[in-house]
């Protein structure tokens, strides 16, 4: 086993507006991209036929393009609909994988839609309170104080 490093090794890769650490294995390095977790990155590597034992810095440009291609259109590569993070979008009803800046924009749009229609969840987001039914009497007191008042 050689401890020598290849000449074309990249320590930092730029994939989808994200700095990816080239020293990590491919599967774990891809999780630096927002919207890509460990299970989805495992699926990406398998569908793009990339060796998961490689380090991310050892990837060729063709392999990176394959990974980005699978990530941008996962349904064409037979990734099931239930595996995606953007199922049945409210605007167009399509299934897809949101990642990077697109994920942040879609979350912001969803919150704006909830606030605009004055939904309970939207109002709780607007007021900065807990949204998913948690108790607020004694927990979460950093920032604004919520709950019981002894006066």
Phi, psi and omega in degrees: 000124182267143176263011180280150183252142180293156182290328183267020179287132178250127180282329178228124177256150176249106180235121177053052178060029180226137174279122182249131182288120183283347181278342180276161174293153190305313184300318183278333179290326181292340180290352176290339178283128180296129180098359178240115178261188183293317182291319180290324179292326174299315179296320178300314181297320180292316182289328179273359179056049177255135180293122183282350177276351178286156169275154183295330180289344179271356182293143175273168179297325179295319180293322178294319178296322176298314180299316180294323178296318178293321181292323183284332179219076187290334183291331177290339179259021174061035170275128186295154182298324184290348182274349186273158182264356179233079184267131175050068183303143183295325184283310186243354177074014183265161176259140179190174178252118176270137182210159174056228183292331179295325178293315179296321179293319181292321177296319178297319178295320179297317179294321178296322178295317179294322179292321183294322180274004177058038177287158182301314179299319180296319179293319178297321175297317182296320182279351180077026179260170177294142189256325192264031173086014179288158175284142182236007183291316185243341183254160177071040184269001177287142184088239181274140180276132183231147170111220191292137178234125185273003184286000000 
